[in-house]
Amino acid sequence: MASTHINVLGWAAAVLAAFMLLPAALSFSIAEPEIGAAFLTGAGLTLFIGGTGVIATRGTENRVDLRAGFMAATLLWTLIPALASIPFLLSGVFASFTDAYFEALSGFSTNGASIISDLESMPQGILLWRALLQWLGGFAVILFAVALLSFGGIGGMNLFATTMPRGDRETLFGRAKQVARALWWIYVGLTALCILALVVVGMTPFDATTHALSTISTGGFSTKNDGIAAFDNIGVEIVVMLFMIIGALNFAILWALARGRHVAVWKDVETHYLLTIVVSATAIIAGTLIVAHNFSFSGALRPAIFDVVSALTTTGFAAGSDVTAGVLPVIVPVMLMGLMLIGGATGSTAGGMRLMRLVVFFKLAGRELSRLSYPHGVVRLRYAGKIIDEPTLRSVWGQLMMFLSFLALAALVFGILGFDLQSALALAATNLSTAGAGLSLTAPGLSYPDFSNATKWALNATMIFGRLELIVVLVLFTRAYWRK
């Protein structure tokens, strides 16, 4: 099993090294040779490490089972950011490994929290690298969900809706290869469309590229200190909202749509709930702006819908409106925090608990209420036309309870580290949901660059647990996992 892990990580490192050449080329082309040299050196070191692993395990058969997949996924999201942090250190952007690792992990986990206080003073090569890390992490998350989680039916993922072809001989490694081949060009194509649309509405090619990479991956990194608000362009906001929603949809459904199966989108339960939540939450927040602060209808709708979409998709972009200024009733940041915890669809780049699990949870709650009136009644629960069996219900319930328990634990840790209740909950919720860039939506005034090293490492752990759906990491701490 160890050789398989080394081989997988070796290939991942080699891919990472190849992508380092892009910011290197950009840096040399715009006369930033020091930054370009940092990326070239980082690429060389990363390729050496990855190549060594691949060569050392050459000839081994990559038959990754579910048990090995847990370890491989955890190692991938723990060690790849360490390699990705090399250019940050060599370029002098960060003086400490803690800061460089935090930024790289936040990117690769599509969390979006940043400890760079002045983005607009950063070299373009660094800004491109941050966006590329989110983009790569977004695709890795899709593979993780469609291959590993659905393969094992983890957290109710046996309800995962997909019409995609299965992997060779139904092995985990075969499933991952099949998914990668099927979804890669869809992911690339959507990114290209987003870049083109952003250029059309007024962004520069560089800003359009970096923001498209962060948007389709629902990551949230920006090139501007004020984020999307810096552009003050409603066209940009509309394009970003559209592609945030696309990034939060089930990519298996997008695969079916690309092959002309348009009915798959309209039949997808999670798509219905996502759009319903967007409309409902937007109406509540816009109504609050109109009633409590005398906003006009259009003046309230614009920031409300953008912040709702950004929170629900766990992207974390902020429109820079009074919604994020901390002057509204507490219901607004609480609602946005709740949307981040809900998250997007299964098989998407978004984080959170996922809409599918929330739907099943409410169906289960409804069944229990009906049993109060009909104790001996038999109520069959269905999801997308499928009967939900009891093991699946227990799996969904267990996943939700672990998520909420870890949320409480993380908030407690941040409280011990000196944060007040609202700040501790906001840090736990945003980073467990991989919506770290949206901290200003829930706790205005907090700033990642001001945090201590202890807080940053606590946030690192929260990001990893949140990105890997908790159970994938927690199973490694059980005695049963290590038994032969």
VOGU-3710 file (C-alpha; in Angstrom, 3 decimals, decimal comma):
1> masthinvlg> 0,000/0,000/0,000  2,843/2,393/0,813  4,236/2,133/-2,709  0,838/3,057/-4,126  0,680/6,173/-1,949  4,181/7,200/-2,994  3,345/6,642/-6,662  0,132/8,698/-6,501  1,839/11,536/-4,639  4,761/11,403/-7,060
11> waaavlaafm> 2,513/11,910/-10,064  0,614/14,671/-8,262  3,904/16,447/-7,514  4,952/16,124/-11,161  1,697/17,755/-12,287  2,203/20,512/-9,723  5,721/21,128/-11,037  4,412/21,444/-14,598  1,901/24,088/-13,534  4,650/26,066/-11,781
21> llpaalsfsi> 6,068/26,759/-15,231  3,054/28,961/-16,077  3,725/31,690/-13,462  7,435/31,307/-14,243  6,804/32,087/-17,915  4,542/35,018/-16,990  7,125/36,445/-14,606  9,935/36,331/-17,151  7,689/37,870/-19,821  6,867/40,917/-17,660
31> aepeigaafl> 10,424/41,484/-16,406  10,114/39,894/-12,969  13,138/37,565/-13,243  13,487/36,971/-9,478  9,932/35,664/-9,266  10,394/33,600/-12,424  13,576/32,069/-11,009  11,740/31,181/-7,787  9,104/29,283/-9,738  11,672/27,535/-11,942
41> tgagltlfig> 13,629/26,436/-8,871  10,422/25,347/-7,155  9,392/23,386/-10,237  12,765/21,662/-10,338  12,652/20,684/-6,664  9,047/19,516/-6,891  9,719/17,505/-10,049  12,764/15,902/-8,431  10,726/14,869/-5,378  7,801/13,651/-7,470
51> gtgviatrgt> 9,983/11,949/-10,054  11,901/10,125/-7,347  8,649/8,748/-5,971  7,412/7,659/-9,402  10,704/5,990/-10,361  11,013/4,256/-6,982  7,581/2,692/-7,403  7,828/1,961/-11,115  6,307/-1,373/-12,019  3,971/-1,499/-9,032
61> enrvdlragf> 0,279/-2,001/-9,728  -1,918/0,911/-8,681  -4,899/-1,034/-7,411  -6,068/1,582/-4,927  -8,866/0,235/-2,748  -11,097/2,334/-0,507  -8,811/1,894/2,497  -5,781/3,096/0,570  -7,841/5,908/-0,921  -8,465/7,413/2,514
71> maatllwtli> -4,751/7,676/3,190  -3,907/8,884/-0,320  -6,473/11,701/-0,139  -5,269/12,833/3,287  -1,636/12,801/2,210  -2,489/14,648/-1,004  -4,186/17,558/0,763  -1,504/17,654/3,460  1,741/17,298/1,491  0,983/18,925/-1,881
81> palasipfll> 0,482/22,353/-0,240  3,930/21,969/1,322  5,445/21,621/-2,164  3,206/24,395/-3,499  4,565/26,724/-0,798  8,143/26,513/-2,150  7,759/29,412/-4,650  6,221/31,567/-1,909  9,310/31,034/0,233  11,918/31,332/-2,534
91> sgvfasftda> 10,358/34,545/-3,859  10,451/36,163/-0,424  6,691/36,761/-0,339  6,565/34,903/2,976  9,413/34,668/5,464  8,061/31,667/7,381  6,927/28,198/6,384  3,772/28,652/8,478  2,594/31,576/6,358  3,600/29,984/3,052
101> yfealsgfst> 1,912/26,683/3,919  -1,255/28,454/5,083  -1,559/30,344/1,790  -0,848/27,253/-0,307  -3,256/25,042/1,652  -5,945/27,716/1,533  -5,550/27,768/-2,228  -5,436/24,020/-2,851  -8,390/23,397/-0,525  -10,311/26,178/-2,376
111> ngasiisdle> -10,780/27,862/0,997  -9,726/31,351/-0,090  -8,410/32,689/3,229  -5,348/34,830/2,611  -2,689/36,323/4,849  -1,415/38,702/2,162  -2,408/42,140/3,406  -1,780/44,040/0,149  -2,653/41,936/-2,876  -2,201/44,788/-5,332
121> smpqgillwr> 1,502/45,051/-4,486  2,113/41,362/-5,192  3,943/40,211/-8,353  1,611/38,875/-11,023  3,340/35,502/-10,993  2,410/35,038/-7,322  -1,200/36,073/-7,933  -1,465/33,651/-10,853  0,004/30,834/-8,750  -2,572/31,367/-6,009
131> allqwlggfa> -5,378/31,180/-8,581  -3,883/28,084/-10,231  -3,694/26,324/-6,864  -7,398/26,891/-6,353  -8,179/25,704/-9,855  -6,149/22,521/-9,430  -7,647/21,948/-5,986  -11,141/22,369/-7,406  -10,602/19,635/-9,965  -9,023/17,393/-7,323
141> vilfavalls> -12,131/17,870/-5,168  -14,373/16,743/-8,022  -12,280/13,594/-8,478  -12,336/13,043/-4,719  -16,140/13,211/-4,579  -17,040/11,388/-7,783  -14,394/8,673/-7,436  -13,588/8,066/-3,754  -16,717/9,172/-1,858  -19,278/7,795/-4,305
151> fggiggmnlf> -17,223/4,595/-4,717  -17,508/3,923/-0,984  -20,989/5,414/-0,484  -19,486/7,646/2,218  -21,847/10,033/3,971  -24,798/8,956/1,839  -22,869/9,314/-1,424  -24,453/6,148/-2,765  -27,333/8,509/-3,577  -24,932/10,501/-5,744
161> attmprgdre> -26,623/11,201/-9,075  -24,430/10,324/-12,036  -24,895/8,950/-15,515  -21,140/8,866/-16,093  -19,395/5,672/-17,168  -17,875/3,546/-14,437  -14,180/2,908/-13,988  -12,329/-0,107/-15,354  -13,339/-3,243/-13,456  -14,938/-0,954/-10,838
171> tlfgrakqva> -11,621/-0,368/-9,034  -11,095/2,956/-7,282  -8,065/3,785/-9,443  -10,011/2,890/-12,575  -12,927/5,057/-11,476  -10,591/8,020/-10,860  -9,017/7,707/-14,326  -12,408/7,471/-15,984  -13,729/10,506/-14,108  -10,613/12,534/-14,909
181> ralwwiyvgl> -10,922/11,792/-18,627  -14,635/12,574/-18,656  -14,588/15,816/-16,677  -11,238/17,444/-17,493  -12,337/19,121/-20,709  -15,617/20,247/-19,194  -13,689/21,904/-16,357  -11,237/23,505/-18,798  -14,011/24,591/-21,159  -16,051/26,253/-18,414
191> talcilalvv> -12,937/28,085/-17,223  -12,229/29,358/-20,740  -15,837/30,547/-21,097  -15,588/32,382/-17,784  -12,347/34,089/-18,852  -13,897/35,192/-22,138  -17,054/36,491/-20,450  -15,069/38,495/-17,886  -12,937/40,066/-20,632  -16,092/41,007/-22,547
201> vgmtpfdatt> -17,576/42,802/-19,511  -14,433/44,839/-18,926  -11,756/42,931/-17,003  -8,153/42,861/-18,182  -7,009/39,465/-19,519  -4,872/38,874/-16,412  -7,626/39,740/-13,924  -10,134/37,755/-15,985  -7,889/34,680/-15,957  -7,125/34,741/-12,229
211> halstistgg> -10,719/35,433/-11,226  -12,065/32,752/-13,590  -9,697/30,197/-12,046  -10,924/31,186/-8,572  -14,594/31,370/-9,566  -15,095/28,024/-11,312  -13,258/26,344/-8,406  -15,415/28,328/-5,919  -12,168/29,366/-4,253  -12,443/33,095/-3,672
221> fstkndgiaa> -8,882/34,367/-4,204  -8,765/37,784/-5,874  -6,073/40,085/-7,243  -7,605/43,140/-5,572  -7,663/44,163/-1,915  -11,409/44,863/-2,145  -12,131/41,753/-4,197  -14,941/41,941/-6,742  -16,054/45,285/-5,275  -12,873/46,876/-6,640
231> fdnigveivv> -14,233/46,576/-10,188  -17,604/48,213/-9,369  -18,998/46,536/-12,469  -22,403/44,903/-12,439  -21,468/42,913/-15,548  -18,516/41,376/-13,697  -20,767/40,510/-10,752  -23,334/38,812/-12,999  -20,692/36,707/-14,774  -19,028/35,745/-11,498
241> mlfmiigaln> -22,392/34,803/-9,956  -23,283/32,627/-12,936  -20,026/30,700/-12,828  -20,056/30,412/-9,032  -23,409/28,647/-9,389  -22,026/26,429/-12,166  -19,033/25,526/-9,987  -21,404/24,547/-7,169  -23,412/22,162/-9,384  -22,872/18,427/-9,635
251> failwalarg> -20,228/18,034/-12,375  -21,650/14,651/-13,322  -24,835/16,519/-14,252  -22,758/19,005/-16,268  -21,145/16,016/-18,026  -24,613/14,797/-19,022  -25,584/18,308/-20,146  -22,477/18,524/-22,360  -23,678/15,365/-24,104  -27,083/16,801/-24,888
261> rhvavwkdve> -28,961/15,286/-21,952  -30,568/18,568/-20,948  -33,274/16,897/-18,921  -30,640/15,726/-16,410  -30,204/19,267/-15,085  -33,913/19,889/-14,567  -34,364/16,526/-12,874  -31,473/17,076/-10,462  -32,832/17,571/-6,946  -29,831/19,522/-5,680
271> thylltivvs> -30,083/22,041/-8,527  -33,701/22,722/-7,580  -32,827/23,256/-3,927  -29,796/25,410/-4,732  -31,855/27,799/-6,856  -34,705/27,812/-4,321  -32,348/28,724/-1,492  -30,750/31,497/-3,559  -34,136/33,068/-4,300  -35,430/32,721/-0,730
281> ataiiagtli> -32,295/33,992/1,032  -31,941/36,876/-1,426  -35,528/37,941/-0,741  -34,925/37,940/3,034  -31,669/39,912/2,913  -32,915/42,353/0,271  -36,082/42,866/2,312  -33,961/43,623/5,369  -32,019/46,240/3,427  -35,204/47,845/2,114
291> vahnfsfsga> -37,104/47,886/5,418  -34,304/48,556/7,892  -32,064/50,827/5,813  -34,354/52,348/3,186  -32,512/50,850/0,219  -34,148/51,001/-3,183  -35,239/47,677/-4,679  -32,352/47,578/-7,169  -29,894/48,871/-4,573  -30,854/46,060/-2,205
301> lrpaifdvvs> -31,086/43,268/-4,777  -27,580/43,704/-6,202  -25,550/43,124/-2,994  -28,038/40,659/-1,539  -28,050/38,195/-4,417  -24,281/38,386/-4,897  -23,490/37,716/-1,228  -26,063/34,904/-1,052  -24,622/33,147/-4,112  -21,080/33,679/-2,857
311> altttgfaag> -21,915/32,242/0,581  -23,973/29,245/-0,607  -21,344/28,235/-3,162  -18,672/28,696/-0,444  -16,660/30,967/-2,752  -16,476/33,873/-0,336  -16,329/36,794/-2,777  -17,961/39,908/-1,305  -19,736/42,622/-3,265  -18,514/45,277/-0,834
321> sdvtagvlpv> -21,991/46,436/0,180  -23,496/47,383/3,528  -24,443/43,711/3,818  -20,839/43,047/4,840  -20,276/46,213/6,840  -21,566/44,854/10,128  -24,353/47,445/10,503  -27,315/45,191/9,776  -29,303/43,025/12,209  -27,503/39,888/13,298
331> ivpvmlmglm> -29,830/37,781/11,109  -27,820/38,740/8,010  -24,356/37,413/9,002  -26,004/34,446/10,708  -27,915/33,607/7,528  -24,811/33,948/5,380  -22,925/31,709/7,823  -25,717/29,161/7,569  -25,554/29,235/3,774  -21,812/28,541/3,908
341> liggatgsta> -22,430/25,558/6,178  -25,045/24,193/3,742  -22,739/24,533/0,726  -23,231/23,344/-2,839  -24,087/20,095/-4,563  -22,289/16,779/-4,236  -19,707/16,283/-6,972  -19,027/20,034/-7,141  -16,067/22,198/-6,160  -18,063/23,776/-3,304
351> ggmrlmrlvv> -17,704/22,844/0,352  -20,125/22,698/3,282  -22,412/19,877/4,396  -23,781/19,550/0,809  -27,361/19,990/-0,317  -28,023/16,278/-0,793  -27,388/15,526/2,874  -29,505/18,452/4,017  -32,428/17,267/1,861  -32,165/13,733/3,264
361> ffklagrels> -31,929/15,107/6,808  -35,166/17,084/6,434  -36,911/14,074/4,907  -35,797/12,023/7,916  -37,017/14,732/10,310  -40,373/14,784/8,512  -40,684/11,029/8,840  -40,053/11,167/12,584  -42,714/13,857/12,968  -45,223/11,760/11,040
371> rlsyphgvvr> -44,519/8,827/13,363  -45,811/10,864/16,284  -49,253/10,666/14,688  -48,858/7,218/13,119  -46,446/5,250/15,368  -46,824/2,031/13,388  -46,912/3,608/9,948  -44,339/2,672/7,309  -42,959/5,733/5,539  -40,561/5,155/2,687
381> lryagkiide> -38,200/8,043/2,011  -37,121/8,772/-1,542  -34,391/10,887/-3,056  -34,327/11,528/-6,804  -36,749/8,640/-7,261  -34,646/6,191/-5,225  -35,762/4,636/-1,953  -33,333/5,613/0,805  -32,397/2,542/2,822  -31,651/2,639/6,545
391> ptlrsvwgql> -27,849/2,269/6,225  -27,801/5,329/3,970  -29,918/7,304/6,426  -27,546/6,385/9,250  -24,581/7,362/7,088  -26,054/10,785/6,286  -27,040/11,349/9,903  -23,578/10,341/11,107  -21,862/12,646/8,613  -24,001/15,611/9,663
401> mmflsflala> -23,416/14,957/13,347  -19,666/14,735/12,822  -19,724/17,967/10,844  -21,656/19,836/13,540  -19,576/18,302/16,333  -16,344/19,356/14,662  -17,816/22,818/14,076  -18,427/23,132/17,822  -14,969/21,757/18,617  -13,253/24,142/16,204
411> alvfgilgfd> -15,200/27,084/17,640  -14,106/26,018/21,118  -10,458/25,906/20,024  -10,681/29,382/18,504  -12,358/30,582/21,709  -9,438/29,213/23,738  -7,100/31,068/21,356  -8,731/34,337/22,403  -11,602/34,998/19,985  -15,085/36,080/21,101
421> lqsalalaat> -18,078/33,834/20,424  -19,145/35,368/17,100  -15,577/35,466/15,782  -14,858/31,884/16,880  -18,042/30,595/15,240  -17,340/32,585/12,070  -13,789/31,225/11,810  -14,964/27,664/12,405  -17,917/27,879/9,995  -16,134/29,611/7,118
431> nlstagagls> -13,007/27,468/7,186  -14,743/24,139/7,851  -16,976/24,940/4,862  -13,922/25,968/2,786  -15,350/29,482/2,505  -12,520/31,241/4,307  -12,534/34,154/1,880  -16,015/34,988/3,134  -14,932/35,835/6,673  -15,852/39,491/6,054
441> ltapglsypd> -19,425/38,371/5,329  -19,831/36,875/8,795  -17,348/38,644/11,074  -16,295/42,083/9,760  -13,090/43,326/11,340  -11,230/40,006/11,499  -8,110/39,792/9,355  -6,101/36,637/8,643  -2,712/38,475/8,498  -3,194/39,481/12,152
451> fsnatkwaln> -3,577/35,927/13,454  -0,961/34,116/15,529  0,878/31,048/14,257  -1,185/28,862/16,610  -4,389/30,196/15,069  -3,075/29,634/11,559  -2,259/25,991/12,283  -5,680/25,509/13,889  -7,179/26,946/10,699  -4,996/24,604/8,614
461> atmifgrlel> -6,414/21,601/10,451  -9,954/22,942/10,027  -9,431/23,401/6,268  -8,125/19,855/5,809  -10,917/18,250/7,845  -13,537/20,323/6,046  -12,193/19,633/2,577  -11,907/15,875/3,164  -15,418/15,512/4,593  -14,111/14,736/8,125
471> ivvlvlftra> -14,718/10,996/8,009  -11,890/10,399/5,519  -9,396/11,846/7,997  -11,029/10,554/11,175  -10,993/6,955/9,951  -7,179/7,098/9,974  -7,320/7,503/13,759  -9,305/4,322/14,321  -7,711/1,054/15,412  -9,677/-0,902/12,821
481> ywrk> -8,069/1,004/9,940  -4,544/-0,099/10,920  -5,437/-3,759/11,407  -4,244/-6,031/8,621
//
